[in-house]
Amino acid sequence: MTQILLLNGPNLNLLGLREPAIYGTMTLNAIERRVIAHAQRYNVRVQAIQSNHEGGLIDALHDARIWANGIIINPGGYTHTSIALRDAISAIALPTVEIHLSNIHAREAFRQHSYIAGVCVGQITGLGWQGYLLALEGLLAHLGVGWPEENANETDLKPSP
């Protein structure tokens, strides 16, 4: 069975309360539940971890090298500061997708640089909580995990009248 680590960094435990105009009103728990349910459609297991501590995130990545096939990470503020987190992702050599609720490239100058992106297979920013589902879809495609729609007939893909 394909297994994914969904890793969320500092302050994301405050989603739903923290600056809802930027980060939305959905809680992290609700986002995690939606990702886990979506993954089940593909017979994929997701383990969700959140930490406000850089070392906790690094430990989770090191542990994931034993059991996970890939990583979805929202590094939060560590995106712009943590070479150690970048090195941990690089060291475990698992395909990783970076996700951000807000568009970091349209925000303050200090938020526009990601130390993490260079060691990831992709980055999704600015699409709110739905970006997590897109990150999962993209990671599964990268891993070659079949999508339920793969077996659909072409007629199933045509728009309804």
Secondary structure by P-SEA (a helix, b strand, c coil): cbbbbbcccccccccccccccccccccaaaaaaaaaaaaaaacbbbbbbbbccaaaaaaaaaaacccccbbbbcccccccccaaaaaaaaaaccbbbbbbcccccccccccccccccccccccccccccaaaaaaaaaaaaaacccccccccccccccccc
